[in-house]
Amino acid sequence: MNFSRRTFLKASSAALVAPAIPACSGADVVPATGIPVSPFDEDSTAEAVTEGIDLSGKIAVVTGCNSGIGFETMRVLALRGAYVIGTGRTLEKAQEACARVKGVTTPVQLELADFDSIVACAESIRSLNSPIDMLICNAGLRGGEREVVNGVEKHLAVNHLGHFLLVNRLLERLYLAWQGRVVVVSSRAAYRGAPEEGILFDDLKMLGDWDVGTAYGHSKLANALFSFELARLLKGTRITSNSLHPGVISTNIVRDESAVVRYGFSLLTKVSGKTVEQGAATSCYVATSPLLGSTSGEYFEDCNAVTVTGTGHMHDREQASRLWLTSAELTKDYLVTHKRPDWNEFRNGIRGTSESAAEIQ
Ligand SMILES: NC(=O)c1ccc[n+]([C@@H]2O[C@H](COP(=O)([O-])OP(=O)(O)OC[C@H]3O[C@@H](n4cnc5c(N)ncnc54)[C@H](OP(=O)(O)O)[C@@H]3O)[C@@H](O)[C@H]2O)c1
């Protein structure tokens, strides 16, 4: 058996952080079946996976464009010709990031902890009156104190609920695209760090046991389940939805963590991490690859769809549906109802029909 240097380093760094992983379901990943295998892997960069792909005329939205993986994702999509709408928590942050990118970009303000800000962001994007080809739900936070925001634990509110509302408000524009793609940046923490029971439906505020790692893993599991359920609801349309783990990358993601965690993370990223250029590869691959036009409801790592084994909840259909209904209830005053277009005369390229709701909310 061949062990690459990275595999060895990964194994040793996994041992290093293993005690910090609160709930592990003996999970591992195996290649997903029936999904095109890409020629790319953990070493591929965002530029490499989009090489030769002309995105002229395509419109992408990237949340959290001012930092880390989001910035690189925006940069590379714009480099390939896409018009990118990049969001930042303040307009200044988004403007500054867009100004650093070659290509056509528009900065928009988006604070995912604030429903009014999400609606305002969606409305300003909608006012462009254009289809959206790629909606990349990248923004995320990890760390800080225990807090309840919009009726749920803060990580769940920002990482999941905010994007749930944003996608809902922009869905109508994804319908208008030839083949719209929702790409949700989740994490391996979704099955390594989430509570054993999965989504804590009886304690969404996490008033019981709380620690940053579990709260983050919980929100990242919600990201994956949201994408999974969205894919089911959108069956029979041209819109796909997939989630992914970008890798372990030295970004600002742990800036609100303790000094010890920041130090541990910096060691981990040094010995077995990806560069930011590699970290944005899976997002860009899932958003643009011609191989994935009809792939939906999948979870990707290192540019390939994988199935998570073990007793975790990454592919838990029941929890995904329940999370959808719960999220819809929590955001009900801000949601809009979409009527699905009638695709009957456009047979070519449709992923098959479904009896799922003709309206999704
Ligand atoms: N880096 C990793 O090792 C790793 C591993 C697995 C998954 N991920 C995921 O990858 C995604 C990108 O993270 P990153 O590593 O690039 O971290 P990052 O450099 O910290 O970027 C996170 C982005 O999200 C934005 N953001 C945070 N809270 C927000 C809020 N309340 N409303 C709107 N935007 C908000 C940040 O804005 P500000 O700069 O203004 O805070 C920033 O633009 C996240 O979803 C993260 O969970 C990262």
PDBQT file of the ligand as one rigid body, heavy atoms in Angstrom, charges set to zero:
ROOT
HETATM    1  N1  LIG A 401     -10.636  27.175   6.906  1.00  0.00    +0.000 N 
HETATM    2  C1  LIG A 401     -10.960  25.913   7.140  1.00  0.00    +0.000 C 
HETATM    3  O1  LIG A 401     -10.107  25.095   7.537  1.00  0.00    +0.000 OA
HETATM    4  C2  LIG A 401     -12.351  25.431   6.921  1.00  0.00    +0.000 A 
HETATM    5  C3  LIG A 401     -12.628  24.064   7.095  1.00  0.00    +0.000 A 
HETATM    6  C4  LIG A 401     -13.922  23.608   6.870  1.00  0.00    +0.000 A 
HETATM    7  C5  LIG A 401     -14.906  24.490   6.473  1.00  0.00    +0.000 A 
HETATM    8  N2  LIG A 401     -14.625  25.818   6.334  1.00  0.00    +0.000 N 
HETATM    9  C6  LIG A 401     -15.716  26.718   5.927  1.00  0.00    +0.000 C 
HETATM   10  O2  LIG A 401     -15.292  27.519   4.851  1.00  0.00    +0.000 OA
HETATM   11  C7  LIG A 401     -16.069  28.725   4.821  1.00  0.00    +0.000 C 
HETATM   12  C8  LIG A 401     -15.138  29.907   4.606  1.00  0.00    +0.000 C 
HETATM   13  O3  LIG A 401     -14.332  30.039   5.754  1.00  0.00    +0.000 OA
HETATM   14  P1  LIG A 401     -12.836  30.554   5.722  1.00  0.00    +0.000 P 
HETATM   15  O4  LIG A 401     -12.010  29.443   6.209  1.00  0.00    +0.000 OA
HETATM   16  O5  LIG A 401     -12.521  31.196   4.444  1.00  0.00    +0.000 OA
HETATM   17  O6  LIG A 401     -12.880  31.617   6.933  1.00  0.00    +0.000 OA
HETATM   18  P2  LIG A 401     -12.750  33.200   6.961  1.00  0.00    +0.000 P 
HETATM   19  O7  LIG A 401     -11.482  33.635   6.332  1.00  0.00    +0.000 OA
HETATM   20  O8  LIG A 401     -12.986  33.574   8.388  1.00  0.00    +0.000 OA
HETATM   21  O9  LIG A 401     -13.964  33.719   6.081  1.00  0.00    +0.000 OA
HETATM   22  C9  LIG A 401     -15.283  33.631   6.570  1.00  0.00    +0.000 C 
HETATM   23  C10 LIG A 401     -16.146  34.621   5.844  1.00  0.00    +0.000 C 
HETATM   24  O10 LIG A 401     -17.473  34.556   6.398  1.00  0.00    +0.000 OA
HETATM   25  C11 LIG A 401     -17.873  35.869   6.786  1.00  0.00    +0.000 C 
HETATM   26  N3  LIG A 401     -18.796  35.882   7.902  1.00  0.00    +0.000 N 
HETATM   27  C12 LIG A 401     -18.576  35.480   9.181  1.00  0.00    +0.000 A 
HETATM   28  N4  LIG A 401     -19.651  35.733   9.933  1.00  0.00    +0.000 NA
HETATM   29  C13 LIG A 401     -20.578  36.316   9.121  1.00  0.00    +0.000 A 
HETATM   30  C14 LIG A 401     -21.877  36.851   9.320  1.00  0.00    +0.000 A 
HETATM   31  N5  LIG A 401     -22.440  36.866  10.531  1.00  0.00    +0.000 N 
HETATM   32  N6  LIG A 401     -22.541  37.364   8.268  1.00  0.00    +0.000 NA
HETATM   33  C15 LIG A 401     -21.963  37.398   7.037  1.00  0.00    +0.000 A 
HETATM   34  N7  LIG A 401     -20.729  36.936   6.784  1.00  0.00    +0.000 NA
HETATM   35  C16 LIG A 401     -20.041  36.409   7.816  1.00  0.00    +0.000 A 
HETATM   36  C17 LIG A 401     -16.561  36.560   7.181  1.00  0.00    +0.000 C 
HETATM   37  O11 LIG A 401     -16.728  37.962   7.247  1.00  0.00    +0.000 OA
HETATM   38  P3  LIG A 401     -15.754  38.823   8.210  1.00  0.00    +0.000 P 
HETATM   39  O12 LIG A 401     -14.394  38.727   7.618  1.00  0.00    +0.000 OA
HETATM   40  O13 LIG A 401     -16.328  40.188   8.173  1.00  0.00    +0.000 OA
HETATM   41  O14 LIG A 401     -15.845  38.182   9.554  1.00  0.00    +0.000 OA
HETATM   42  C18 LIG A 401     -15.669  36.071   6.050  1.00  0.00    +0.000 C 
HETATM   43  O15 LIG A 401     -15.919  36.825   4.894  1.00  0.00    +0.000 OA
HETATM   44  C19 LIG A 401     -16.833  28.753   6.139  1.00  0.00    +0.000 C 
HETATM   45  O16 LIG A 401     -18.160  28.355   5.898  1.00  0.00    +0.000 OA
HETATM   46  C20 LIG A 401     -16.126  27.712   6.985  1.00  0.00    +0.000 C 
HETATM   47  O17 LIG A 401     -16.984  27.130   7.941  1.00  0.00    +0.000 OA
HETATM   48  C21 LIG A 401     -13.366  26.307   6.537  1.00  0.00    +0.000 A 
ENDROOT
TORSDOF 0
